[in-house]
């Protein structure tokens, strides 16, 4: 169980780094779309950013549950 938990945490660290880059990229595209007046693209990109954040939150919740179970077994 410990190895599985440690592996999952390492995977989350990598995903977090990828997520930060992805989030910054989407925020930059939203800003560019707004600057050029493309409201449809801005709306679409904002929705993608929101969707990505919801996925990230779900991953964080799963991790908390896994860690709670791990420490409850100790």
N, CA, C, O and CB atoms as a CASP TS submission, in Angstrom:
PFRMAT TS
TARGET T0000
AUTHOR 0000-0000-0000
METHOD Language model
MODEL 1
PARENT N/A
ATOM      1  N   UNK     1       0.828  -1.192   0.000  1.00  0.00           N
ATOM      2  CA  UNK     1       0.000   0.000   0.000  1.00  0.00           C
ATOM      3  C   UNK     1       0.875   1.259   0.000  1.00  0.00           C
ATOM      4  O   UNK     1       0.575   2.226  -0.701  1.00  0.00           O
ATOM      5  CB  UNK     1      -0.943  -0.004   1.215  1.00  0.00           C
ATOM      6  N   UNK     2       1.958   1.245   0.788  1.00  0.00           N
ATOM      7  CA  UNK     2       2.845   2.412   0.851  1.00  0.00           C
ATOM      8  C   UNK     2       3.450   2.705  -0.517  1.00  0.00           C
ATOM      9  O   UNK     2       3.477   3.859  -0.944  1.00  0.00           O
ATOM     10  CB  UNK     2       3.962   2.188   1.887  1.00  0.00           C
ATOM     11  N   UNK     3       3.940   1.671  -1.213  1.00  0.00           N
ATOM     12  CA  UNK     3       4.542   1.872  -2.537  1.00  0.00           C
ATOM     13  C   UNK     3       3.530   2.442  -3.518  1.00  0.00           C
ATOM     14  O   UNK     3       3.849   3.322  -4.317  1.00  0.00           O
ATOM     15  CB  UNK     3       5.105   0.553  -3.077  1.00  0.00           C
ATOM     16  N   UNK     4       2.316   1.932  -3.448  1.00  0.00           N
ATOM     17  CA  UNK     4       1.271   2.428  -4.344  1.00  0.00           C
ATOM     18  C   UNK     4       0.976   3.896  -4.049  1.00  0.00           C
ATOM     19  O   UNK     4       0.827   4.701  -4.968  1.00  0.00           O
ATOM     20  CB  UNK     4      -0.015   1.582  -4.205  1.00  0.00           C
ATOM     21  N   UNK     5       0.894   4.237  -2.778  1.00  0.00           N
ATOM     22  CA  UNK     5       0.620   5.619  -2.371  1.00  0.00           C
ATOM     23  C   UNK     5       1.772   6.540  -2.793  1.00  0.00           C
ATOM     24  O   UNK     5       1.538   7.625  -3.323  1.00  0.00           O
ATOM     25  CB  UNK     5       0.399   5.699  -0.838  1.00  0.00           C
ATOM     26  N   UNK     6       3.006   6.105  -2.556  1.00  0.00           N
ATOM     27  CA  UNK     6       4.173   6.913  -2.933  1.00  0.00           C
ATOM     28  C   UNK     6       4.231   7.105  -4.446  1.00  0.00           C
ATOM     29  O   UNK     6       4.536   8.198  -4.924  1.00  0.00           O
ATOM     30  CB  UNK     6       5.476   6.251  -2.432  1.00  0.00           C
ATOM     31  N   UNK     7       3.941   6.053  -5.192  1.00  0.00           N
ATOM     32  CA  UNK     7       3.920   6.160  -6.655  1.00  0.00           C
ATOM     33  C   UNK     7       2.853   7.119  -7.135  1.00  0.00           C
ATOM     34  O   UNK     7       3.065   7.891  -8.070  1.00  0.00           O
ATOM     35  CB  UNK     7       3.699   4.798  -7.282  1.00  0.00           C
ATOM     36  N   UNK     8       1.700   7.062  -6.484  1.00  0.00           N
ATOM     37  CA  UNK     8       0.607   7.956  -6.856  1.00  0.00           C
ATOM     38  C   UNK     8       0.977   9.409  -6.567  1.00  0.00           C
ATOM     39  O   UNK     8       0.683  10.295  -7.369  1.00  0.00           O
ATOM     40  CB  UNK     8      -0.680   7.574  -6.106  1.00  0.00           C
ATOM     41  N   UNK     9       1.616   9.657  -5.434  1.00  0.00           N
ATOM     42  CA  UNK     9       2.027  11.023  -5.093  1.00  0.00           C
ATOM     43  C   UNK     9       3.060  11.557  -6.082  1.00  0.00           C
ATOM     44  O   UNK     9       3.004  12.725  -6.467  1.00  0.00           O
ATOM     45  CB  UNK     9       2.596  11.068  -3.670  1.00  0.00           C
ATOM     46  N   UNK    10       3.997  10.712  -6.494  1.00  0.00           N
ATOM     47  CA  UNK    10       4.996  11.136  -7.483  1.00  0.00           C
ATOM     48  C   UNK    10       4.319  11.474  -8.809  1.00  0.00           C
ATOM     49  O   UNK    10       4.666  12.459  -9.461  1.00  0.00           O
ATOM     50  CB  UNK    10       6.062  10.032  -7.692  1.00  0.00           C
ATOM     51  N   UNK    11       3.366  10.658  -9.193  1.00  0.00           N
ATOM     52  CA  UNK    11       2.613  10.921 -10.417  1.00  0.00           C
ATOM     53  C   UNK    11       1.869  12.254 -10.317  1.00  0.00           C
ATOM     54  O   UNK    11       1.810  13.012 -11.285  1.00  0.00           O
ATOM     55  CB  UNK    11       1.621   9.774 -10.696  1.00  0.00           C
ATOM     56  N   UNK    12       1.307  12.535  -9.148  1.00  0.00           N
ATOM     57  CA  UNK    12       0.600  13.801  -8.954  1.00  0.00           C
ATOM     58  C   UNK    12       1.537  14.995  -9.034  1.00  0.00           C
ATOM     59  O   UNK    12       1.157  16.048  -9.546  1.00  0.00           O
ATOM     60  CB  UNK    12      -0.115  13.802  -7.617  1.00  0.00           C
ATOM     61  N   UNK    13       2.753  14.844  -8.534  1.00  0.00           N
ATOM     62  CA  UNK    13       3.726  15.944  -8.634  1.00  0.00           C
ATOM     63  C   UNK    13       4.021  16.267 -10.103  1.00  0.00           C
ATOM     64  O   UNK    13       4.088  17.433 -10.491  1.00  0.00           O
ATOM     65  CB  UNK    13       5.041  15.580  -7.891  1.00  0.00           C
ATOM     66  N   UNK    14       4.194  15.228 -10.906  1.00  0.00           N
ATOM     67  CA  UNK    14       4.440  15.451 -12.341  1.00  0.00           C
ATOM     68  C   UNK    14       3.222  16.089 -12.998  1.00  0.00           C
ATOM     69  O   UNK    14       3.349  17.018 -13.796  1.00  0.00           O
ATOM     70  CB  UNK    14       4.789  14.119 -13.050  1.00  0.00           C
ATOM     71  N   UNK    15       2.033  15.577 -12.652  1.00  0.00           N
ATOM     72  CA  UNK    15       0.810  16.127 -13.228  1.00  0.00           C
ATOM     73  C   UNK    15       0.616  17.586 -12.832  1.00  0.00           C
ATOM     74  O   UNK    15       0.151  18.395 -13.635  1.00  0.00           O
ATOM     75  CB  UNK    15      -0.397  15.303 -12.790  1.00  0.00           C
ATOM     76  N   UNK    16       0.971  17.920 -11.597  1.00  0.00           N
ATOM     77  CA  UNK    16       0.819  19.303 -11.137  1.00  0.00           C
ATOM     78  C   UNK    16       1.693  20.242 -11.962  1.00  0.00           C
ATOM     79  O   UNK    16       1.255  21.329 -12.338  1.00  0.00           O
ATOM     80  CB  UNK    16       1.176  19.420  -9.643  1.00  0.00           C
ATOM     81  N   UNK    17       2.925  19.825 -12.243  1.00  0.00           N
ATOM     82  CA  UNK    17       3.818  20.644 -13.070  1.00  0.00           C
ATOM     83  C   UNK    17       3.229  20.815 -14.465  1.00  0.00           C
ATOM     84  O   UNK    17       3.230  21.917 -15.013  1.00  0.00           O
ATOM     85  CB  UNK    17       5.226  20.007 -13.157  1.00  0.00           C
ATOM     86  N   UNK    18       2.723  19.715 -15.042  1.00  0.00           N
ATOM     87  CA  UNK    18       2.095  19.792 -16.363  1.00  0.00           C
ATOM     88  C   UNK    18       0.855  20.675 -16.312  1.00  0.00           C
ATOM     89  O   UNK    18       0.606  21.460 -17.227  1.00  0.00           O
ATOM     90  CB  UNK    18       1.727  18.385 -16.873  1.00  0.00           C
ATOM     91  N   UNK    19       0.072  20.542 -15.226  1.00  0.00           N
ATOM     92  CA  UNK    19      -1.141  21.329 -15.082  1.00  0.00           C
ATOM     93  C   UNK    19      -0.836  22.817 -15.032  1.00  0.00           C
ATOM     94  O   UNK    19      -1.519  23.612 -15.679  1.00  0.00           O
ATOM     95  CB  UNK    19      -1.894  20.911 -13.836  1.00  0.00           C
ATOM     96  N   UNK    20       0.181  23.202 -14.272  1.00  0.00           N
ATOM     97  CA  UNK    20       0.543  24.620 -14.155  1.00  0.00           C
ATOM     98  C   UNK    20       0.892  25.180 -15.530  1.00  0.00           C
ATOM     99  O   UNK    20       0.461  26.279 -15.878  1.00  0.00           O
ATOM    100  CB  UNK    20       1.733  24.810 -13.174  1.00  0.00           C
ATOM    101  N   UNK    21       1.666  24.437 -16.310  1.00  0.00           N
ATOM    102  CA  UNK    21       2.020  24.889 -17.662  1.00  0.00           C
ATOM    103  C   UNK    21       0.774  24.991 -18.534  1.00  0.00           C
ATOM    104  O   UNK    21       0.609  25.964 -19.271  1.00  0.00           O
ATOM    105  CB  UNK    21       3.045  23.928 -18.308  1.00  0.00           C
ATOM    106  N   UNK    22      -0.107  23.990 -18.454  1.00  0.00           N
ATOM    107  CA  UNK    22      -1.331  23.970 -19.252  1.00  0.00           C
ATOM    108  C   UNK    22      -2.236  25.140 -18.863  1.00  0.00           C
ATOM    109  O   UNK    22      -2.796  25.812 -19.729  1.00  0.00           O
ATOM    110  CB  UNK    22      -2.077  22.627 -19.071  1.00  0.00           C
ATOM    111  N   UNK    23      -2.377  25.379 -17.561  1.00  0.00           N
ATOM    112  CA  UNK    23      -3.217  26.475 -17.084  1.00  0.00           C
ATOM    113  C   UNK    23      -2.669  27.822 -17.551  1.00  0.00           C
ATOM    114  O   UNK    23      -3.438  28.674 -17.995  1.00  0.00           O
ATOM    115  CB  UNK    23      -3.319  26.445 -15.552  1.00  0.00           C
ATOM    116  N   UNK    24      -1.367  28.028 -17.462  1.00  0.00           N
ATOM    117  CA  UNK    24      -0.760  29.282 -17.903  1.00  0.00           C
ATOM    118  C   UNK    24      -0.945  29.468 -19.407  1.00  0.00           C
ATOM    119  O   UNK    24      -1.192  30.581 -19.873  1.00  0.00           O
ATOM    120  CB  UNK    24       0.735  29.315 -17.542  1.00  0.00           C
ATOM    121  N   UNK    25      -0.828  28.387 -20.158  1.00  0.00           N
ATOM    122  CA  UNK    25      -1.015  28.442 -21.605  1.00  0.00           C
ATOM    123  C   UNK    25      -2.450  28.852 -21.929  1.00  0.00           C
ATOM    124  O   UNK    25      -2.670  29.727 -22.767  1.00  0.00           O
ATOM    125  CB  UNK    25      -0.682  27.078 -22.253  1.00  0.00           C
ATOM    126  N   UNK    26      -3.431  28.222 -21.267  1.00  0.00           N
ATOM    127  CA  UNK    26      -4.827  28.572 -21.515  1.00  0.00           C
ATOM    128  C   UNK    26      -5.127  30.015 -21.107  1.00  0.00           C
ATOM    129  O   UNK    26      -5.843  30.721 -21.816  1.00  0.00           O
ATOM    130  CB  UNK    26      -5.751  27.615 -20.762  1.00  0.00           C
ATOM    131  N   UNK    27      -4.586  30.454 -19.976  1.00  0.00           N
ATOM    132  CA  UNK    27      -4.801  31.837 -19.542  1.00  0.00           C
ATOM    133  C   UNK    27      -4.208  32.828 -20.542  1.00  0.00           C
ATOM    134  O   UNK    27      -4.794  33.880 -20.797  1.00  0.00           O
ATOM    135  CB  UNK    27      -4.188  32.063 -18.152  1.00  0.00           C
ATOM    136  N   UNK    28      -3.062  32.497 -21.103  1.00  0.00           N
ATOM    137  CA  UNK    28      -2.450  33.369 -22.115  1.00  0.00           C
ATOM    138  C   UNK    28      -3.325  33.437 -23.362  1.00  0.00           C
ATOM    139  O   UNK    28      -3.505  34.508 -23.940  1.00  0.00           O
ATOM    140  CB  UNK    28      -1.035  32.866 -22.484  1.00  0.00           C
ATOM    141  N   UNK    29      -3.866  32.294 -23.775  1.00  0.00           N
ATOM    142  CA  UNK    29      -4.741  32.282 -24.952  1.00  0.00           C
ATOM    143  C   UNK    29      -6.026  33.070 -24.701  1.00  0.00           C
ATOM    144  O   UNK    29      -6.513  33.755 -25.600  1.00  0.00           O
ATOM    145  CB  UNK    29      -5.083  30.840 -25.347  1.00  0.00           C
ATOM    146  N   UNK    30      -6.577  32.982 -23.498  1.00  0.00           N
ATOM    147  CA  UNK    30      -7.763  33.771 -23.144  1.00  0.00           C
ATOM    148  C   UNK    30      -7.434  35.255 -23.261  1.00  0.00           C
ATOM    149  O   UNK    30      -8.213  36.027 -23.819  1.00  0.00           O
ATOM    150  CB  UNK    30      -8.257  33.429 -21.703  1.00  0.00           C
ATOM    151  N   UNK    31      -6.294  35.645 -22.740  1.00  0.00           N
ATOM    152  CA  UNK    31      -5.877  37.047 -22.781  1.00  0.00           C
ATOM    153  C   UNK    31      -5.702  37.531 -24.221  1.00  0.00           C
ATOM    154  O   UNK    31      -6.145  38.625 -24.571  1.00  0.00           O
ATOM    155  CB  UNK    31      -4.570  37.235 -22.001  1.00  0.00           C
ATOM    156  N   UNK    32      -5.061  36.722 -25.041  1.00  0.00           N
ATOM    157  CA  UNK    32      -4.860  37.090 -26.451  1.00  0.00           C
ATOM    158  C   UNK    32      -6.207  37.215 -27.155  1.00  0.00           C
ATOM    159  O   UNK    32      -6.435  38.169 -27.899  1.00  0.00           O
ATOM    160  CB  UNK    32      -3.969  36.043 -27.175  1.00  0.00           C
ATOM    161  N   UNK    33      -7.100  36.252 -26.921  1.00  0.00           N
ATOM    162  CA  UNK    33      -8.424  36.295 -27.552  1.00  0.00           C
ATOM    163  C   UNK    33      -9.173  37.556 -27.153  1.00  0.00           C
ATOM    164  O   UNK    33      -9.817  38.197 -27.983  1.00  0.00           O
ATOM    165  CB  UNK    33      -9.245  35.055 -27.170  1.00  0.00           C
ATOM    166  N   UNK    34      -9.083  37.906 -25.879  1.00  0.00           N
ATOM    167  CA  UNK    34      -9.754  39.124 -25.394  1.00  0.00           C
ATOM    168  C   UNK    34      -9.133  40.358 -26.052  1.00  0.00           C
ATOM    169  O   UNK    34      -9.848  41.267 -26.477  1.00  0.00           O
ATOM    170  CB  UNK    34      -9.653  39.231 -23.839  1.00  0.00           C
ATOM    171  N   UNK    35      -7.797  40.385 -26.135  1.00  0.00           N
ATOM    172  CA  UNK    35      -7.100  41.538 -26.713  1.00  0.00           C
ATOM    173  C   UNK    35      -7.459  41.765 -28.178  1.00  0.00           C
ATOM    174  O   UNK    35      -7.542  42.909 -28.626  1.00  0.00           O
ATOM    175  CB  UNK    35      -5.603  41.353 -26.582  1.00  0.00           C
ATOM    176  N   UNK    36      -7.670  40.688 -28.924  1.00  0.00           N
ATOM    177  CA  UNK    36      -8.000  40.845 -30.347  1.00  0.00           C
ATOM    178  C   UNK    36      -9.505  40.920 -30.585  1.00  0.00           C
ATOM    179  O   UNK    36      -9.953  41.066 -31.722  1.00  0.00           O
ATOM    180  CB  UNK    36      -7.413  39.690 -31.149  1.00  0.00           C
ATOM    181  N   UNK    37     -10.288  40.818 -29.501  1.00  0.00           N
ATOM    182  CA  UNK    37     -11.732  40.981 -29.625  1.00  0.00           C
ATOM    183  C   UNK    37     -12.480  39.747 -30.085  1.00  0.00           C
ATOM    184  O   UNK    37     -13.626  39.853 -30.522  1.00  0.00           O
ATOM    185  CB  UNK    37     -12.015  42.075 -30.557  1.00  0.00           C
ATOM    186  N   UNK    38     -11.864  38.579 -30.000  1.00  0.00           N
ATOM    187  CA  UNK    38     -12.519  37.332 -30.415  1.00  0.00           C
ATOM    188  C   UNK    38     -13.269  36.746 -29.219  1.00  0.00           C
ATOM    189  O   UNK    38     -12.741  35.904 -28.493  1.00  0.00           O
ATOM    190  CB  UNK    38     -11.475  36.303 -30.978  1.00  0.00           C
ATOM    191  N   UNK    39     -14.507  37.205 -29.027  1.00  0.00           N
ATOM    192  CA  UNK    39     -15.265  36.798 -27.841  1.00  0.00           C
ATOM    193  C   UNK    39     -15.637  35.322 -27.867  1.00  0.00           C
ATOM    194  O   UNK    39     -15.710  34.691 -26.812  1.00  0.00           O
ATOM    195  CB  UNK    39     -16.520  37.633 -27.718  1.00  0.00           C
ATOM    196  N   UNK    40     -15.872  34.763 -29.036  1.00  0.00           N
ATOM    197  CA  UNK    40     -16.216  33.340 -29.132  1.00  0.00           C
ATOM    198  C   UNK    40     -15.036  32.468 -28.700  1.00  0.00           C
ATOM    199  O   UNK    40     -15.212  31.514 -27.942  1.00  0.00           O
ATOM    200  CB  UNK    40     -16.644  32.982 -30.573  1.00  0.00           C
ATOM    201  N   UNK    41     -13.855  32.789 -29.172  1.00  0.00           N
ATOM    202  CA  UNK    41     -12.658  32.038 -28.773  1.00  0.00           C
ATOM    203  C   UNK    41     -12.390  32.224 -27.284  1.00  0.00           C
ATOM    204  O   UNK    41     -12.029  31.273 -26.591  1.00  0.00           O
ATOM    205  CB  UNK    41     -11.428  32.487 -29.598  1.00  0.00           C
ATOM    206  N   UNK    42     -12.565  33.440 -26.797  1.00  0.00           N
ATOM    207  CA  UNK    42     -12.348  33.701 -25.369  1.00  0.00           C
ATOM    208  C   UNK    42     -13.308  32.867 -24.522  1.00  0.00           C
ATOM    209  O   UNK    42     -12.899  32.269 -23.527  1.00  0.00           O
ATOM    210  CB  UNK    42     -12.528  35.207 -25.056  1.00  0.00           C
ATOM    211  N   UNK    43     -14.581  32.824 -24.912  1.00  0.00           N
ATOM    212  CA  UNK    43     -15.578  32.040 -24.181  1.00  0.00           C
ATOM    213  C   UNK    43     -15.211  30.557 -24.190  1.00  0.00           C
ATOM    214  O   UNK    43     -15.272  29.893 -23.155  1.00  0.00           O
ATOM    215  CB  UNK    43     -16.977  32.245 -24.790  1.00  0.00           C
ATOM    216  N   UNK    44     -14.833  30.045 -25.352  1.00  0.00           N
ATOM    217  CA  UNK    44     -14.458  28.634 -25.488  1.00  0.00           C
ATOM    218  C   UNK    44     -13.239  28.306 -24.622  1.00  0.00           C
ATOM    219  O   UNK    44     -13.217  27.284 -23.936  1.00  0.00           O
ATOM    220  CB  UNK    44     -14.167  28.295 -26.965  1.00  0.00           C
ATOM    221  N   UNK    45     -12.236  29.166 -24.656  1.00  0.00           N
ATOM    222  CA  UNK    45     -11.017  28.927 -23.879  1.00  0.00           C
ATOM    223  C   UNK    45     -11.277  29.030 -22.378  1.00  0.00           C
ATOM    224  O   UNK    45     -10.707  28.273 -21.592  1.00  0.00           O
ATOM    225  CB  UNK    45      -9.930  29.919 -24.285  1.00  0.00           C
ATOM    226  N   UNK    46     -12.133  29.962 -21.986  1.00  0.00           N
ATOM    227  CA  UNK    46     -12.489  30.056 -20.561  1.00  0.00           C
ATOM    228  C   UNK    46     -13.176  28.770 -20.095  1.00  0.00           C
ATOM    229  O   UNK    46     -12.938  28.301 -18.982  1.00  0.00           O
ATOM    230  CB  UNK    46     -13.414  31.279 -20.308  1.00  0.00           C
ATOM    231  N   UNK    47     -14.028  28.207 -20.951  1.00  0.00           N
ATOM    232  CA  UNK    47     -14.701  26.955 -20.604  1.00  0.00           C
ATOM    233  C   UNK    47     -13.689  25.818 -20.488  1.00  0.00           C
ATOM    234  O   UNK    47     -13.779  25.000 -19.573  1.00  0.00           O
ATOM    235  CB  UNK    47     -15.776  26.609 -21.654  1.00  0.00           C
ATOM    236  N   UNK    48     -12.731  25.762 -21.403  1.00  0.00           N
ATOM    237  CA  UNK    48     -11.686  24.729 -21.323  1.00  0.00           C
ATOM    238  C   UNK    48     -10.873  24.874 -20.048  1.00  0.00           C
ATOM    239  O   UNK    48     -10.518  23.875 -19.421  1.00  0.00           O
ATOM    240  CB  UNK    48     -10.759  24.803 -22.544  1.00  0.00           C
ATOM    241  N   UNK    49     -10.576  26.104 -19.660  1.00  0.00           N
ATOM    242  CA  UNK    49      -9.825  26.353 -18.431  1.00  0.00           C
ATOM    243  C   UNK    49     -10.635  25.897 -17.212  1.00  0.00           C
ATOM    244  O   UNK    49     -10.093  25.264 -16.306  1.00  0.00           O
ATOM    245  CB  UNK    49      -9.465  27.854 -18.309  1.00  0.00           C
ATOM    246  N   UNK    50     -11.918  26.215 -17.193  1.00  0.00           N
ATOM    247  CA  UNK    50     -12.786  25.781 -16.099  1.00  0.00           C
ATOM    248  C   UNK    50     -12.858  24.256 -16.036  1.00  0.00           C
ATOM    249  O   UNK    50     -12.759  23.674 -14.956  1.00  0.00           O
ATOM    250  CB  UNK    50     -14.196  26.373 -16.265  1.00  0.00           C
ATOM    251  N   UNK    51     -13.030  23.609 -17.190  1.00  0.00           N
ATOM    252  CA  UNK    51     -13.087  22.148 -17.235  1.00  0.00           C
ATOM    253  C   UNK    51     -11.797  21.530 -16.708  1.00  0.00           C
ATOM    254  O   UNK    51     -11.834  20.558 -15.954  1.00  0.00           O
ATOM    255  CB  UNK    51     -13.352  21.668 -18.665  1.00  0.00           C
ATOM    256  N   UNK    52     -10.669  22.087 -17.099  1.00  0.00           N
ATOM    257  CA  UNK    52      -9.373  21.569 -16.648  1.00  0.00           C
ATOM    258  C   UNK    52      -9.232  21.729 -15.138  1.00  0.00           C
ATOM    259  O   UNK    52      -8.698  20.847 -14.465  1.00  0.00           O
ATOM    260  CB  UNK    52      -8.215  22.291 -17.372  1.00  0.00           C
ATOM    261  N   UNK    53      -9.703  22.841 -14.609  1.00  0.00           N
ATOM    262  CA  UNK    53      -9.630  23.061 -13.156  1.00  0.00           C
ATOM    263  C   UNK    53     -10.522  22.073 -12.404  1.00  0.00           C
ATOM    264  O   UNK    53     -10.153  21.599 -11.330  1.00  0.00           O
ATOM    265  CB  UNK    53     -10.040  24.508 -12.810  1.00  0.00           C
ATOM    266  N   UNK    54     -11.691  21.761 -12.963  1.00  0.00           N
ATOM    267  CA  UNK    54     -12.575  20.787 -12.324  1.00  0.00           C
ATOM    268  C   UNK    54     -11.933  19.404 -12.288  1.00  0.00           C
ATOM    269  O   UNK    54     -12.051  18.688 -11.294  1.00  0.00           O
ATOM    270  CB  UNK    54     -13.919  20.725 -13.058  1.00  0.00           C
ATOM    271  N   UNK    55     -11.261  19.031 -13.363  1.00  0.00           N
ATOM    272  CA  UNK    55     -10.557  17.746 -13.401  1.00  0.00           C
ATOM    273  C   UNK    55      -9.452  17.733 -12.351  1.00  0.00           C
ATOM    274  O   UNK    55      -9.276  16.738 -11.647  1.00  0.00           O
ATOM    275  CB  UNK    55      -9.968  17.479 -14.812  1.00  0.00           C
ATOM    276  N   UNK    56      -8.719  18.816 -12.245  1.00  0.00           N
ATOM    277  CA  UNK    56      -7.634  18.912 -11.263  1.00  0.00           C
ATOM    278  C   UNK    56      -8.179  18.783  -9.838  1.00  0.00           C
ATOM    279  O   UNK    56      -7.574  18.110  -9.004  1.00  0.00           O
ATOM    280  CB  UNK    56      -6.877  20.249 -11.424  1.00  0.00           C
ATOM    281  N   UNK    57      -9.307  19.418  -9.559  1.00  0.00           N
ATOM    282  CA  UNK    57      -9.914  19.322  -8.231  1.00  0.00           C
ATOM    283  C   UNK    57     -10.356  17.895  -7.928  1.00  0.00           C
ATOM    284  O   UNK    57     -10.188  17.421  -6.805  1.00  0.00           O
ATOM    285  CB  UNK    57     -11.108  20.273  -8.120  1.00  0.00           C
ATOM    286  N   UNK    58     -10.918  17.208  -8.919  1.00  0.00           N
ATOM    287  CA  UNK    58     -11.337  15.819  -8.722  1.00  0.00           C
ATOM    288  C   UNK    58     -10.129  14.934  -8.417  1.00  0.00           C
ATOM    289  O   UNK    58     -10.204  14.058  -7.556  1.00  0.00           O
ATOM    290  CB  UNK    58     -12.082  15.297  -9.969  1.00  0.00           C
ATOM    291  N   UNK    59      -9.026  15.157  -9.116  1.00  0.00           N
ATOM    292  CA  UNK    59      -7.797  14.401  -8.838  1.00  0.00           C
ATOM    293  C   UNK    59      -7.314  14.649  -7.415  1.00  0.00           C
ATOM    294  O   UNK    59      -6.882  13.721  -6.733  1.00  0.00           O
ATOM    295  CB  UNK    59      -6.693  14.779  -9.840  1.00  0.00           C
ATOM    296  N   UNK    60      -7.387  15.887  -6.972  1.00  0.00           N
ATOM    297  CA  UNK    60      -6.954  16.220  -5.612  1.00  0.00           C
ATOM    298  C   UNK    60      -7.840  15.534  -4.578  1.00  0.00           C
ATOM    299  O   UNK    60      -7.347  15.048  -3.560  1.00  0.00           O
ATOM    300  CB  UNK    60      -6.972  17.745  -5.397  1.00  0.00           C
ATOM    301  N   UNK    61      -9.147  15.492  -4.836  1.00  0.00           N
ATOM    302  CA  UNK    61     -10.054  14.813  -3.903  1.00  0.00           C
ATOM    303  C   UNK    61      -9.751  13.321  -3.823  1.00  0.00           C
ATOM    304  O   UNK    61      -9.742  12.745  -2.734  1.00  0.00           O
ATOM    305  CB  UNK    61     -11.512  15.027  -4.325  1.00  0.00           C
ATOM    306  N   UNK    62      -9.503  12.690  -4.974  1.00  0.00           N
ATOM    307  CA  UNK    62      -9.161  11.260  -4.982  1.00  0.00           C
ATOM    308  C   UNK    62      -7.888  11.008  -4.190  1.00  0.00           C
ATOM    309  O   UNK    62      -7.787  10.017  -3.467  1.00  0.00           O
ATOM    310  CB  UNK    62      -8.995  10.747  -6.426  1.00  0.00           C
ATOM    311  N   UNK    63      -6.928  11.893  -4.323  1.00  0.00           N
ATOM    312  CA  UNK    63      -5.671  11.746  -3.584  1.00  0.00           C
ATOM    313  C   UNK    63      -5.910  11.847  -2.083  1.00  0.00           C
ATOM    314  O   UNK    63      -5.350  11.068  -1.312  1.00  0.00           O
ATOM    315  CB  UNK    63      -4.656  12.810  -4.028  1.00  0.00           C
ATOM    316  N   UNK    64      -6.733  12.794  -1.666  1.00  0.00           N
ATOM    317  CA  UNK    64      -7.034  12.931  -0.238  1.00  0.00           C
ATOM    318  C   UNK    64      -7.713  11.682   0.312  1.00  0.00           C
ATOM    319  O   UNK    64      -7.407  11.243   1.420  1.00  0.00           O
ATOM    320  CB  UNK    64      -7.922  14.151   0.002  1.00  0.00           C
ATOM    321  N   UNK    65      -8.624  11.115  -0.454  1.00  0.00           N
ATOM    322  CA  UNK    65      -9.287   9.882  -0.023  1.00  0.00           C
ATOM    323  C   UNK    65      -8.270   8.758   0.097  1.00  0.00           C
ATOM    324  O   UNK    65      -8.273   8.016   1.079  1.00  0.00           O
ATOM    325  CB  UNK    65     -10.410   9.487  -1.009  1.00  0.00           C
ATOM    326  N   UNK    66      -7.399   8.630  -0.900  1.00  0.00           N
ATOM    327  CA  UNK    66      -6.386   7.574  -0.871  1.00  0.00           C
ATOM    328  C   UNK    66      -5.462   7.738   0.340  1.00  0.00           C
ATOM    329  O   UNK    66      -5.160   6.761   1.026  1.00  0.00           O
ATOM    330  CB  UNK    66      -5.562   7.585  -2.173  1.00  0.00           C
ATOM    331  N   UNK    67      -5.022   8.951   0.599  1.00  0.00           N
ATOM    332  CA  UNK    67      -4.148   9.193   1.748  1.00  0.00           C
ATOM    333  C   UNK    67      -4.878   8.935   3.066  1.00  0.00           C
ATOM    334  O   UNK    67      -4.289   8.397   4.003  1.00  0.00           O
ATOM    335  CB  UNK    67      -3.616  10.630   1.717  1.00  0.00           C
ATOM    336  N   UNK    68      -6.140   9.309   3.143  1.00  0.00           N
ATOM    337  CA  UNK    68      -6.924   9.049   4.353  1.00  0.00           C
ATOM    338  C   UNK    68      -7.022   7.555   4.622  1.00  0.00           C
ATOM    339  O   UNK    68      -6.876   7.109   5.760  1.00  0.00           O
ATOM    340  CB  UNK    68      -8.329   9.654   4.226  1.00  0.00           C
ATOM    341  N   UNK    69      -7.271   6.784   3.563  1.00  0.00           N
ATOM    342  CA  UNK    69      -7.347   5.330   3.717  1.00  0.00           C
ATOM    343  C   UNK    69      -5.999   4.754   4.127  1.00  0.00           C
ATOM    344  O   UNK    69      -5.925   3.856   4.966  1.00  0.00           O
ATOM    345  CB  UNK    69      -7.823   4.676   2.414  1.00  0.00           C
ATOM    346  N   UNK    70      -4.941   5.276   3.532  1.00  0.00           N
ATOM    347  CA  UNK    70      -3.599   4.792   3.850  1.00  0.00           C
ATOM    348  C   UNK    70      -3.279   5.023   5.323  1.00  0.00           C
ATOM    349  O   UNK    70      -2.821   4.109   6.009  1.00  0.00           O
ATOM    350  CB  UNK    70      -2.552   5.485   2.964  1.00  0.00           C
ATOM    351  N   UNK    71      -3.514   6.231   5.810  1.00  0.00           N
ATOM    352  CA  UNK    71      -3.180   6.543   7.195  1.00  0.00           C
ATOM    353  C   UNK    71      -4.148   5.895   8.185  1.00  0.00           C
ATOM    354  O   UNK    71      -3.783   5.652   9.335  1.00  0.00           O
ATOM    355  CB  UNK    71      -3.170   8.046   7.397  1.00  0.00           C
ATOM    356  N   UNK    72      -5.365   5.615   7.754  1.00  0.00           N
ATOM    357  CA  UNK    72      -6.317   4.924   8.623  1.00  0.00           C
ATOM    358  C   UNK    72      -5.874   3.483   8.870  1.00  0.00           C
ATOM    359  O   UNK    72      -6.152   2.918   9.928  1.00  0.00           O
ATOM    360  CB  UNK    72      -7.727   4.949   8.006  1.00  0.00           C
ATOM    361  N   UNK    73      -5.181   2.883   7.886  1.00  0.00           N
ATOM    362  CA  UNK    73      -4.697   1.504   8.017  1.00  0.00           C
ATOM    363  C   UNK    73      -3.454   1.399   8.879  1.00  0.00           C
ATOM    364  O   UNK    73      -3.099   0.300   9.304  1.00  0.00           O
ATOM    365  CB  UNK    73      -4.410   0.926   6.655  1.00  0.00           C
ATOM    366  N   UNK    74      -2.783   2.506   9.150  1.00  0.00           N
ATOM    367  CA  UNK    74      -1.530   2.455   9.913  1.00  0.00           C
ATOM    368  C   UNK    74      -1.773   2.208  11.374  1.00  0.00           C
ATOM    369  O   UNK    74      -0.823   2.136  12.154  1.00  0.00           O
ATOM    370  CB  UNK    74      -0.753   3.734   9.744  1.00  0.00           C
TER
END
